[in-house]
């Protein structure tokens, strides 16, 4: 922003004010264009031209070419500034030869620049400069330097796809047969290029020359997905390079055009699933390793140089030559696998195929385990279900990089070890069947080249799955992702056949079905929420006793009568209505259908539905359930299902869209920075005490599966402190690391999403106050309830959140987390465009994008998509906040600029590099081979520990952890004798459930990671994934599934600790004093076991489950005692003693008060303006408080 207070048109002393270029003269010949830009930048981005508010002036510098080509330029050039007032002021200061001219940088040893007015600049250049932010020339210079360093094509002699064996030799399984690749003739030598702009490695396998250029078969991978580079120089004339990948590279088909100078441009990129018919059979298994041979030693040296420039993993030399031909994936071997899997029970075959598809074993290694697997199925101690569990755990161990499997003997040893550990490990039937809202769900992930299998996982059930409780393995949840488990994506710089690829790969699976381990699955349906994550349901044919043949079509036919409201003529809405039956829900109560369901017509006016999403419910039924009933189609199923339960108000958070819009309306950035600083202070204060940490975890939803915040409050009540010194200080590495993971999670949300807690509202709606006398709302008091009117021109809910009332998140007063724009490409471009242009959200392209976003959010129901051709062209340059988590460290090497908007300043205010590095070090530490912590407990070690705990000589010793001492001191000896010998039944219980818990936890860590490294125990404990990703939404979905799995696992252990046997779960009123004492004794033994095992994987989190069980048992005993003691009926009974100290109760009350909605009737904008007026008085001349409404 120009400092117009000191320099304006009246002080220019007659200098003409018009749009003109500025001619540059007397430029020293030895300096570069970038040197000139640096010098001018040092002037234009300082007062009086720029006062630090808003965007600095943008300008362009072009130097005239030296006709002799001896120097870069001829000493003259042109400066263009897109602001006539800035031009006039600049000329008045530096254009007069009698006044001091612009000083050159100190690196220049001669001369000063001279300036004079030139002709008018081109209109398109002025428009570009006005609409574009200034980009630091160091960015462009660094990009050009890197592009030049990576510009050489490397000739290749051959390209091989294969398998990296356990002896570190590379088995060639398929060599690029040029003649068979996409019918391209063999008239091209393979080559390799480093694409500096996209950070990708491009390997051309085959080429055909066309009239316009060429068509090529390509292998493409990002630099970040290359795991290792191994150089094989055994053949000096054709040295080889072995590349291993974290995820398979992309197979592509490129159409290239050439101009008259021979410069190439990629016109179209198409994604492929395979290169040829011979390649198709083995492509799912052989893309993790690829060997290329260079055309000469000189090409090898060029590869080494460019690999360093691209920051690839440092090449290592292989001795001896690692190349062999073992035909591991021959047609014969794969056929033998298929025949064998068809003979196995499907749940076992599924796990065997899962091991193969995840590249944990090759076909020969898997076939060598065949006799042991078949014996396992026949073993009475295992059977089909437990045999599948053994293979699942085996797969998790084989995929863990920390597990050393150097040879085939180690594979057998690992198999037998898992078999021994799980022989007696199991969960009781009561814990497995306690929750009908949970099912064991099998998962398949379809990528461009593979089908990956996982599960079964404990997932929330839906209405359809609960109809067929004995046939869960006939349902399959299918996700469609790219090779790295992220969503499909295409660079918009290229014309990509993305829609065609999705139609062929995804549409092919939906139309033709999937063959999984000898069973054919067909597309069934989807839920709306799962569809956003590219997930759908498939099912296979099965037979119900007395019910006949069940198919995908018969299941859909049984969902209801979709002739209702002519849904069959509206395919998108029909599918959306069907999807409601597949929404994850908890079962509640069943209603008998004794008659017709009355259909109450909606209240509609002016194309606005005032009762959209509204149903009717009796007061009696409302008291039986915690939810609501909607009727959108006629269904024979009348069970009440709970989709989500709210026990308290949720806080409102800012986000980047809301901040950008508010800044467009005039709210200064300092206001948001102040709110962010407060949020950061709350995060940093989390380590000061257990109570502060409990509040921090609870507010941010961390550690809920393990009830961490509740346990922390109990520890505070026992007098324990988090860190510090003294006998009551808990200095626990596991807890400290877990809290660091949680802090990283919250700070990451603040930095990359601007998720900052506030209070207030966005959509202001006038309320009517007290209900009219005599109305139903006057007679029946409604608590925490918002009543919307059905009068007026348009329904108020249609202007809030999702537009209807079926489960919308509303904030009181009446704040709303409104969907300003949907997630995805459109809303991201909205933000980038608003940041790019001076008008911000008022720019016409932002208005267009907002309209497209509104249409796209209803695509699932309307069936009307937003075509890519409808999107405005995205800005060429990206703001620094838009580069994402992974690319932020290399932002200077990409086309980015330092954003001057509020979200740019918020983004730069937080540095996560140190926090992330600390988290990564911890993750690597847990997986190091030389570290005892993180290793699993074998069955023999567990037996030794349990025997020691049962020994009379050792039961008084135990582990002297501060938590152990404090809990032991708090236990009433009338209820438990901590020095007594543990109950043999309790010992047997630990022997059964502890290895089951660690095995399930290991599976969760292995199957929910977004990298090759499994998750750490700390990540599952607090419910986060620390790894960076280019698609945070996919990580969020993975985190949600991980939390659900952990939550169900913890529930199972809690039921086991409570019941101790197969007798089923007791209700609270069925428990007597003896039962409660046994619960407390079992929970104490579980804690002692975890304390003894604290350095092994799973023990620390198991200990928190035990602590929860201890505190729950103590509370239950207190309640039982209070209810059992005789009382004088004339006395008013006192409530049971709270398990939380008065001090903590006061803290909790204070927190509850602080979280209440803002009582003043101020909108969020008004609240932020008031903060701005107090904290930034320099803006008061530009801002006025909006009129406060009552």
N, C-alpha and C positions, 0 to 999 in steps of 0.2 A: 504494500500500500504506500502511495506517495505521501511524503510528509508535506502536505499542502499548507500547513500552518505557517511554514517559514518560506516556502517558495511557491508562488502562484503566478498567474498570468500578468498581474499588475507589476511584478518585480522583475520582469524579463527585459526591461529597458528597450522596448521596441523590437525584440527578437521575434521574427515571424513564427507563428504557431501553425504548422501543417504537417501532415504525414509525409515524411521524407526519409531517405536513407542517409547514412553518414559515411562519407568517404574516408578511408584510412590511408594514411601516407606515412612515409619515412619509417616503415617497419623494418627493423634489422633483419637481414637476409638469413641469419643463422638460427632464428627462432621459429617456432612452429605455430600453427593455427591454435593449438591448445594453449600455448603461452599467451597469445593475444586474448583468448577467452578468459584465462585466469586473471589477467590484468584488468579487463573491463568488468568482470564479475566483482572484483574487489572494490569497484567504485559504485556500480549500479545497485549492489545489494547492501549498501550502507546509506545512512541519511545524507542528503535530503531526499534520495530517491526511494528509499525503503526503510520503514521504521520498525520492522520485525513483526508486523501484524499482517496476516493473510499471506498470499503468495508473493515472492519477489518478482520483479519485472523479468520477463523472458526476452531473449534477444538472439540474433543469429549473426555469426561471423563467417564470411567467405573471403579467402585470399585469392588474388589474381595469379594465374599460372605464369611461371617464368618461361618465356619463349625458348630459352636455351636449354631448359630442363636441368640446369646446373644446380639450381636451388629449388626448394619446395614452392616458392612464390616469388613474385617480382618486386616485393616491397610495398605493394598497395593492396587494398581490399575494400570490403563493404561491411558496415555494421548496420543491422536493421533492428529497430525497436518498435514494438507494436503499440506505442502510446505517444501521441504527438506532443503532449506536455512534457514527458520525460525527455523526448528528443530536444525540445526547445531549451529546457534547463541544462541538459548535457552540453549543447553547443554554446550556451551562454557562459558556461564554466570552462570548457576546454577547447572551444573553437576559435577563440581570439588568440592570434599568434603573439600578442603582447602580454598575454596572461600566462601564468605557469601551466604548462601542458601536463598531460597524464604521465605520471612517473611510471617507468617500467619496473619490472621485478628486479630484485638485486642480483639475479642470475644473469641478467643482460648486462653486457659490459659497455654498451654504447647506445646512444639515441633515445629519443622520446617520441611517442606517437603523436601525430598531428591529425586533426579532424576538421572536416568541412561538410556543409550540407550537399547532398546529392539529389538525384532524381527520385520521384515517388517509387516506392517498392511495389512489387507485384501484389495484387489483392489476395491471391491464395496464400502467399507467405504471411501476410499480415493476419489473415484469419487463423492460420495454423499457430502463429505465435500467441495470438490472443486466447486461443482455446487450449493451449498446451502449457503445462507447468515447465519451469526451467529444470533441465537435467544437468547435473554436475558433469563437466567434460571428462572428469576422471573415470566416470562410468563408461562412457563411450570409448575412451582411450584404452581402458583395461579390456573391454570387450573386443576391440579391434586387435589388440596385441595378442589376446588369447586365440582369436579366430585365425590370425596369421600363423601362430605356432601350431595349430591343429589342421592346417590346410592341405597337407600332403596326403595323396592316396597311396596306400600300401598294396603292392601286388601280392596276390596269394597263389600258391600252387594247388592247394586242395583245402576242403572243408569237411570235417568229420563230426557227426553227432554220435554220442555214446554214453558210457557209464563209467564213473570213477569207482573202481573196486576198492575193497578194504585193504588190499596190499598197496594202495596208492597208484596202481597202474590204470591206464585209460584203455577201456575196451571199445574199439570202434564197432558200432552197431549199424551205422548207416552213413555212407559217404554221399555227398551231394552229387548225384548223377545229373549232370547238366541237361542231358537230352530228355530226361523224364520230368523236369520241373516245369509245370504249367505249360507243357508243349513248346518250351523255348529251345531254339537250336543251340548247338554247342559252338557258338562263335564268339565266346566271351571268356576272358580270364577273370576268375573271382578277384575281388578287391575289398579293401577295408578302409573306411573313413571315420574320422572323429567329427561329429557334428557339434561344434562349439556352442551354437545358439540354443540347441535343444538338449545339450548334455547327453547325447546318445551316441552309441557305437553302431554304425551302419555297415553291414557285411553284404556285399552283392554277390549272389551265387550264380546267376544266369542273366543274360541280356539278349534282347532282340531289337535290332535297329528298325525304327519306323520313319515315316515321312516327317513327322514333327519332332522326333528325338529318339526315345528308347523306352522299352518296358523291361522291368527288372524284378527278379525274385530276391527278396531281401530278408535278412535276419537283423532285427533291431532290438537293442536293449539299452536301458539307461545306465549311465556310469555308476549310479548308486546301487544298482542291482548286481554288479560284478563282485563276487565274493573273493576270488583269488585268481592270480595270474601266475602260471607256472611255465617257465621257458625250458624247452628241450632242444639242446644244440648238438644232439648226437649226429645229425646229418648236416654238416656245415653248409652245403649248397642249398638245402631247403630246411632251415631251422623251424621248429614248431613252437606253438604257444597253446597251452591248455587253459581255457577259461571255464571257471565254475561260477554258477549264478545262484543268487538267493531265491529267485523265482524265474521260471522259464522266459526266454526272450520272445518277442512277438515275431510271427511269420507274416510278411507283408508282400504286396505287389505294388510297385511304383510305376507311374507313368511320368516320364521326364521329357521336358522340352528343352531345345537348345537354340540360342540366338546365333547371329552371324559371327560373333566373337568366340563361339564355343562355350559360353557360360550356360550352365544348366539350372533349370528350375523344376522342382517337383510339382507337377500339376495335380496329381491325384495319388492318394494312398489308400490301399484296400487291405483289410485284415484277412488272413487265411487261417484255416485250421490244420492244413497239412500241405506239403509240397507235391506229393504224388501218391499213387495208390500203394506203392511199396513202403512209403513213409508213414502212411496213415495208421498202420497197425502198431508201430512202435513209438510214434510221436508222443504219447502220453508219458512215456518213461525216460526218454533220452534227450530231454532239452535242458537238463541241469548241468551238463558238461559238454563242451565243444572244443575240438582241436583244429587249429588252423596251421597250415605250413606256409611260411613266407616264400616269395619267389626268389629271394637272395638274402645273403647276410646283410647287405646294405638296407634292405627293407626291414629286416629285423631290428637294426639299430634305430631306424626311423620310428618303428613301433615303440621301442623302449623310451625314446625321447618324448614322443607324444603321450604315452601312458603317464609319464611323470607330469607333463603339462596339464593333463586332464584329471590329475589326482586319483588315478586308479590305484588299487592295492599294489604295493611294491612287488615287482616280479621276483619270484624265487626260481632257482635253477634245479632241474630234476636230474638226478643221477641214480640209477641208469635210465635209459629211455623208457618212459612209462607206457608205451603203446603196445597193446596186444589185441587179438581178435578172438573173443571167447563166445560169440553168438549167444549171449545171455538171453536175448529177446527174439530168438528165432521163432518162426511160425509154429514149429513143433513144440517148443517150450510153452508158448502162450496157449496153444490148443490143449495141452495136458492140464494147464491151470484151469481152463474153462470146464473141461470134463469133470475134473475133481470137485470144483466148487458146486457143480450141479448135484453132486452126490451128498454133499454136506447139508446139515440143517441150515436154514437160511441165515439165522442170526450168527452162526459160526462162520459161514461163508462170507457174510458181510464184513466181519472183522478181518478175515484173511485177505480179502480183496482190498480193504482199507490199508493194510500194511503195504501191499504191492503198489497201490495207486499213490501213496505218499512217498514213494521211493525209499522206504525204510529197509526193504529187502529186494533183491532181484529174483526173478522167477525160479532160478536154480536153488537159491537159498531157501525160498519158501517151500518148494517141493521137497527139499531135504527134511523139512519139519513135518511132512505129511504124516508119517507113522505116529509121531508123538501127538499131533493134534487129534487124529482119529482115536488114539487110545484115551486121550483126555475126554472126548465126548462119551466114550463107553465107561469111563471111571465113575463108579457110584458116588464118590465124594464130590464129583464135579457136575457131570451131566451137561446138557446143552447150554443152559443159561450161564453157568459158571465157567464153562469152556470159552464162551464168548467174552466173558469178563477177563479171563487170563490173556486172550489174544489182544484185547483192547489195551490192557496194561503193558503187554509186551510191545505193542506198537508205540505207546507213549515213551517207553524207555529207549527203544531203538531210535526214535526221532530226536531224543535229547542229545545235543552235542557233548554234554558232559559224560555220557555213557560210552565207555571205551569198548568197541566191538571190533578188534583187529582181524579176526578170522572166523571161520565157520564154527570152530569149537566154542568160541565166545558166544555165538548166537544160541547154541544149544544150552550153554551154561546160564545165559540170561533167561531163556525159556523156563528152565528147571527152577531157577531162583524165584521167578514170578509165580510159578505153580506151587512151590512150597509155601510162599508167603500167603497165598490166597486159599490154600487148602481149608484152613479153619476160619478164614476171615469172611464175614458176611454180615448183612443187616437182617434183623428179624422181620417177620412178615408184618408185624404191627407198624414198624417204621416205614416199610415200603408202601403200605396201602392206606396210611393214615389220612392222606389228602387226596380226595377225588379230583381236585382241581389241578393236579400235577400228573403228567404222563411221561413215560420214557419215549423220547422222540428220536428217530433216526434222521440223519442229515446227509444231504448230498450237495456238493458245490460244483456247478458246471462252469468251466473256464473255456477259453477258446480251443484248448488242445486236450483238456483232461476232465475227468469226473472224480472229484475227491470225496471220500466217505468219512463221516465222523459220527460219534455217538454210540449208543443212545444217550442223550442228555435228558436231564429232568427239566421239562418245559411246562409252562402253564398250559392247561388243556383248553379246549373249546367245546362248543355244544356237540359238534359232530363226533369228535374223538370219544366223548363220554358215552355216546350211543353204542360204541363197539369196544367195550373195555378189554375183551379178550383177543383183540386183533390189532394191537398197536403197531406191530411190526409190518403191517400191510399199508401203513401210511408213511410217507416220506416228505420231509420238508426240503425243498430244493431252492438253492440260491444260485443266481447267475452273476458271476464276477469276472474281473480280469485275472490274469495269472498271479498277481500279487494280492489277491483277495479284496481288491478295491473295485469301485464301479468302473464300467467301461468308459473310456474317454478318448476324444480325438482332438488334435490341435486344430483350431479353427483357421490357422494360417494356410492349411492345406484343404483341398477338396477331398474329403474322406468319404468313402462308401460305408459310413457307420450304420445307417439304416439297413442297408442290404445285408451287412454282416450279422446284425442283430436278428434280422428276419430269418436268415439261414441257420444260424447257430441256436439262438433262443427259440425262434419260431419252429425250427425243426424238432427240438426237444418237446415243445408243447404239443405239436401235432402228431409226432410219431411215438412219443413216450421214451422211457429210459429202461434199458436192461441192466439190472443190478444183481450180480451174483446169481444169475439164473432165474430171476423173477422180473416180470415186465410190469412197469409202473406207468400209469397214464395221468395226464393232467387232470386235477380235480377242481380246484378253486383257489382263492387267495383271500386274505384279509387286507383292508385298505392300508393299515399301518405296515404290514409285511411287504406289500407291493412297493412301498417307497424305498424299501431296502432290497428290492429286486428278488423277493422270496415268494414262493407259491407252494401249494400243496399238491402232491401226487399220491395216487393210491393204486394198489394192485387188487386183482380179483380174489375174493375169499368167500367162504360159505359159512353162514350162521346156522347153528342147530335149529332146525325147524323154520328158519327164515329164508332159506334159499340162497341163490347166488347174489353177491353184492359187488357192484361195479361202480366206477366213478359216476356214470350216468344215473344209476339207480340212487346213489347218495344225493346227487343234485336234485333228482325228482322228488325225493323225500323231504326236502327242505321246506316246501310250502307251495302254495298256489300263487304263481307269479303272474297270472292273468290280472291280478289285482292292480288297478291303476295302469293297465295296459303296459306293464313292464316288459313283456316279450317283444314289444315294438321299439324298445329303447335298450339296445344291448349293453351300453356302458352302465346305465342305471340299474339294469337287471343284474349285472355282475357285481355292482356295488352293494345291492341289497342281499345277494347271495353271500357276499363277503362277511356280512354281519354274523352269520352262523359260524364263521371261522375266526372271529375275534377272540383273543385270549381272555377268558373269563373265569371267575370262581363260581362254582355252583352254590345256590342258596336254597330255596324251597321250591317244591313242586306244587303246581296248581292243577286240580282236576278240571277237565273241560266237560262240564255237565250240559252246556248249551252253546249257542253261538256267541262269538266275541262281538260285542257292539263296536261299530265303526263310527267314531265321532269325526265329523268333517272339520277340516282345518279352517281357520279364519284367514281369508285371503282378500287382499285389496291392492290395486295398483301394481300387480305382479309381485307383491310382497307377502310372504307367508308369515303371519304373526305367531303361529303356533308350531313352527317347524321344530321338530325334535321334542315336542311336548306330549306327555301321556298323562293319564289319570290313575290315581291309586287311592285306595281307602286308607283311612287313618289306622285301622287295625292292621292292615297288611304292611303299611309303612313302618309300623312299630316292630314288625317281624323281620324286616329286611333293611339293609342299609344301602339303598340304591333306588333305581327307578325302572319302570317298565315302558318300553316303546313298542308300538305296533306299526311296522312298515310293510308287512305282507302277511298273508294268512298262513299260519304254520300250525301243525298238529302238536308242536312242542310248546309247553306252557311253563317250563321251569323259569324261575327268576334267576338271572345270572348277573354277577357283579363284575363290571369291567374295571373299576377303580374306586377306592375308598379314600376319602379325605378326613383326617382326624383334626386338622387345624388349618388355619389360613396359611397360604404359601407366600413367601416374599416376592416382591417384584424386582426384576433385574433389568438394567439397561442392556442394550445390545448395539451393534454397529449401525444397524438401520435406523433405530430410534435416535441415536446420537447424531447421525448425519442429518436427519430431518430437523431435529431441534436446532442444530447449528445453522441450518439453512434459514430457520425462522428467527435467528439472531442470538441464540444462547452462546456465550463465549466459551472457548475451550477451557479456560481456567476453572470454570465451574465443574466440568467433568474430571479434570485433573485432581481437583480437591476431593471429589467423591472417591476417585481411585486411590488416592493416598490413604484415605480413611480405611478402605477395604484392605489395602496392603498392611496397614498397621494391625488390623484385626488378625490377619494371617500370621504375622510375626509374633503376636502375643499368644499364639496357640501353644507355644512350648513352655510357657511360664508356670503352668499348674495343670493338674489333671482336670479340674473343673473348667478352666479356660479351653483346654484341648477338647473336652467333651462338647462344649458349646460350639466350637469351631467345626468338629466333625459332624455334629448333628445338623448344623445350618447348611453344610455343603453336601450332605447325603453320603458321607464317607464312613465306612466301617459298619454300616447298618446290618449286614448279614451276620456279623459276629457280635452285635450289640455292644460295640466298643464304647460308645458314649455312656451307656448305662453302667458298664463295668468301671469306667473311669470315675464316675460319681460315687460308686460304692467304695472305691479305693480312697477317694478323698475323705469319705466318712470314717474310714479306718485310720486316718491320720497320715497316710502316705503322701509323699511329694514326688513330683516329676523332676528328676535330676536333683542337683544339689549335693549336700553332704549330710552325714548322720545315719543312724540305723533305720530311719523311716524313709530314706531317699531311695527311689527306684532308678537305678542307672542301668537301663536295659537296652542293649544294642538293637534288638528286634523292634522294640517300641520306637526308638529314636529313628530308625530307618523307615518304619511305617509312617511316622508323622512327616518325614521329609517327602515321602511319596505323595501323601495327601496335600502337602503345601505345594508341591510341583503341579499337582492336578489343578488346584484352585488358581494358582498364579497363571498357569497356561490358559485357563478359561478367561481370565481377566485380560491377558495380553492379546490373545488371538481372537477373542469374541467380544471383548469389552463387557463381559458379564459382571456388572457392578451393581451391588444391591442398593436400592433406594426405597423410597416410599413415594406414592403419588399416583396420578392418573394421566392418561393421554386423551382419551375421548371423554369430553365433559358432557354430562347429561344432567338435566335439572330434575331433582327428586320432588315428590309431592309432600314429603314430611310424614306426619302421623296419618294412619289409615282413617278413612271416613268412619264416623260413628255408625255402628250397626252393621258394618260390612263384615264378611267372613274374616278379613284380616284383623279387624278390631276384636272380634270374639275369640279368635285363636291366635295367640302370640307366636310369631315365627322368629326363631333365633338364627342369626347368620344366614339370612335369606334375602335375596333381591327379587322384587316383584316387577315385572315389565308390563307396560300397558299394551293392550291390543287396539288402542285408538291411534289416530293420526294417519299420515300419508305413507309412512314406511316404518317397519318394525325396528326398534332400537337394536335387538340382537343382530340384525343383518349388518349393522355398522360396527359390530364388536366381534373380535376373535374370529371363529370359524363361520359365523353367520347364523347358526341355530343354537339350540339349547341342549343338545344331546352330548353332555360331557365337556362343555367348554370350561376353560380355566378363567374365572373372573376374580378380580381383586376388588375388595370393598372400597367404596366411596367414589364412584364404582370403578376402580382401576381395572384395566384389562391388559393381558399380554397379547395384544392385537397382532395378528399375522400381517404386518405391514406389507411384506412380500414373501413369497414362499422360498424355501431353500433351493439351491441348484444354480445352474448356469445363469438364469435370468437375473436372480436377485444379486448374485455376485457381480455381474456386469453393471447392475444398477449402482452399486456402491462405487465401483471403479470409475464409472462415468461421472457420478456426482463429485468424486474427488478430483477428476481431471479438469472439469469446466468451472469457470468462475460462478456461473449461476447455481452450481451444486444441484440440489434436487429439483430446482425449477427449470433446469435445462430440458428442452423439448425431447431429447432422447431418453431422459429419465422418466418423463411422463409416459412416453411410449412403452418403456420397459415395465413400468408399474401396471399399465393396462394389460400387457402380455402376461405378467405374473399373476394378475387376478384371474385371467383365463386359464393359465396353466394349473393353478391350484385345484380347479374343478375338473381337470382332465379325466380323473378316474371315474367320475360320475357322468360327465357330459360326453366323453369320447371325442372331444374336439381338441386336437393337439396344437401346440405352438410350433410352427416350422422354423427351422434354423434360418431360413431365408427371411423370416419376418424380423429377426433381431437386427438392430442397428449395428454398424461396424464398431467393434470394440476399439477403444483408444490403443494406440501403438505402445505407449509407455504405461507401466504399471506403478502404482504407489508402493512404497516399501512395505506397508502392512499387508499387501496382497500377495507377497511372494511365498507365503506359507511357512510352515515350521521347518521343513527340510532345507529349502532354498535360501532361508534368511541369512545364513552364514556366507553364502556366495552372492549376495544381492548386488555387490558392486560389479559383478561380471555379467549381469543381465540388464535388460532394458527397464530399469527402475529409476524412480526419483524419490526424493525425500518429501513425503506428504506433509503439507502445512495445515491440514484439517485436524479437527479434534481427535479423530480416531488414529491419525498418524502420530500425533504427540502422545496419546495414550499408549500406543504400541511401543514406541521407543523408550517410554518411561520405565519399562520393566525389562531387565536383562535376565533371561532364563538360561543362558549358556552355562553359567557356573552351577546353577541348581540342577540342570539336566545332566551335566557331566558327573556330578555327585551321584545322581540316580543311576546313571549308566555304570559307574564304577561299582556300585552296590550290586547291580544285576550281574555284572561280570564276575564279581567276587563270589557270588553264590554258586556260579557254574564252574569255578576253577577246580581243577583236579587236586591241587595241593591244599585245599581248604577243607577242614573237617566239617565246618558248618554247611548245612544244606544237604548232606548225604542222608540216605534213607536208612532206616533201621531194618536189619534182617530179622527173620523169624527167630533165629537162634539168639540174637542180641535181645529181642523182646522177651523171650523166655527167661534169660538171665536176669533182666531187670525186674520182671514180675516175681521171680523167685526171691530176689533180694528184698523186694518190698514185703514179701510174705514172711521173711525170716524174723524170728523173735529178736535176733541180735541187731538187726538194722532198722527195725520199724521206728525206733526212737531217734534215729539220726536224721536221715532225709536231707533234703537240699535246703540250706539256710538262705533262701532268697527272701528279701524284705517282704514280698507279697505273701510268701509261705508263712513267715513269722506273724504278720499282721492278721491273716485269715485264721491261723491256728489259735491266736490269742482271742479272737472274737467268737470262736465256737463255744457254745455252752457245753460243758462236760456232761450235763444231764442228757444231752441229745446225741453226742458223739464222743468217743474216746479215741483221740488221734493216735494214741500209743497202742491200741489194740490191733490184733491180727486181722487183716482184711478178710472179708467174707469170700470163701472159695468161689461162690457164684459171681461175685464182682470181679475176681481175678479172671475167671473164664470169659466174662463179658469184655474186659479189656483186651484179652487175647484175640477176641473175635472182631471187635469194632475198630480197634486202633489201626491195624494194617489196612482194613477196608477204608478207613478215613484217609490215610495217607495215599492209598492208591487212587481214590476218587479225586483227591486234591491234585495229585500229579497229573491226572488226566485233564482236569480243568486248566492247569497251567500250560499244558502242552497244546490243547485244542483251541485256546482263546488268545494266543499270541499273534501279533501282526508281523513278527519277524521270525527268523529261524530259531532264536533263543526262546525257550519257554518262559512264561511269566514267573516272577519270584513269588514266594509265599507272602511277602509283604504286600505285593500288588493285589493279590486276591483278598488279603485280610482287610485292606482299606477300600477295595473296590475300584481300582483304577488300572490303566495301562499306561506305563511311562513312556513307551517308545514314541518317537515322532512319526508323523505320517503326512502324506500329501492330501489325504482325505479324512479329516477329523470325524466326519459323520459316520464313516464305516467303523472307526475306532470306538465311537460312542455306542454304535449298535453292538459291537463285540463286547464292550464293557457291560452293557445291559444284560446280554446273555450270560456273561461270566458271573455277574452278581446274582442272577436268578439261579444258576447252578450252585453257587456257593451257599445261597440262602437255603435251598432245599437240602443240601448236604448237612448244613448245620442243624436244620430241623430234624433230620434223621438221627443225628448223634444225640440231640437233646431228648428225643423220644426213647432212644436206647438207654440213656443214663437214667431216665425217669422210670422205665418199666422193668429193666433188667432181664426180662424173660419174654417168652412168646405169648404171654397171656393177654395181650392187647392193652391199649392205653386206658388208664383209669381217669374218670372225671374227678374234678376237684372235691366234690362232696363224697366220693367213694374212698378217699384216702384216709387211713387212720394213722395214729401216731407211729406205729411200727413201720408202716410203709414210708412215711416221711423221714424217719430216721435212716432207713435203708437208702433212700434217695440221697440224703446228705453224705452218708458213708461212701456210696459209689462215686459221687461227685468229687469228694476229697481224694479218693484213690486216683481218679482221672487226673486231678491236678498234680498229685505226687508223681505220676507217671510222666506227665509232660515236663515237670521240673527236672526229672532225671534225664530226660531225653532232649533237653532244651537246645542242643547244638545240631540236632538232626532235623531233616525236612519234615514239616507238618506238626512238630511238637509244640511250637510256640502258639500257633493258632488253635490247636487242640486244647491247650491250656486255657485259652480265653473261653472256649465252650464250657470247660469244666468250671471256671469261675462263675460264669452265668448260672450254671446248674447249682453251684453252692449257694449263691445269693438267692436264687429262686426257692431253694429248699428251706433256707433260713426264714424267708418271708412267709412261706406256706406254714411252717411250724409256728411262727408268731401268730398268724391268723387263726390256726387251729387251736392254739392255746387260749387266745382271746375269746373264741367262740365256745370253748369247752369249760372255762372257769365259771363257777356259779356266781351270780350277781343278785344283789338286792333289786327287785323289780322297781322299787321306788326311786332308785338312783338312775340318773341319766347315763347310759353306757358311754364310755369313752372310746373314741376311735382307736384302732390298732396303732401302735407306735410306728411312725414313718421310718422307712429304711434310709431316709436322707436326713442329714443333720439340719438343725434350724438355720445355720449359716447358709447351707446349700439351698434350703427352701427360699431364703431371702434372695439369693443370687438368681434362682430360677424365676421368682416373681419379677425381679428387675428385668431379666431377659424377656419375660413374657410381655411386660409393659413396653419395653423398647421395641418389640416386634409388632405392636398393635398398629393398625393403619393410622396414618396422619390425620388428626382430628380436625385441623383447620380445613376449611373448604377451599383448598388451593389446588390447582392443577399442577402437574409435574413441571410444566413450563414456568408457572408462577413461582413455584418453590425454587427452581434453579435460578430464576431471575433474582429472587431475593438474596440468594447466596452470592450471586454475582455482584449485587450492589454493595454488599458488605465487604467482600474479599477483593474486589477489583474496581475501585472508585474511578479509575481512569476511563471506564466504559460508561459511566453514568450519563455522560452527555449524549450517548448514542442509544440509550435504553430507557424505556419507561415501563413502570409496572402496569400490567393489564388490570383492568377493573376487576376487583374481587367480586365473585358472585356469591349470593347466599343460597 
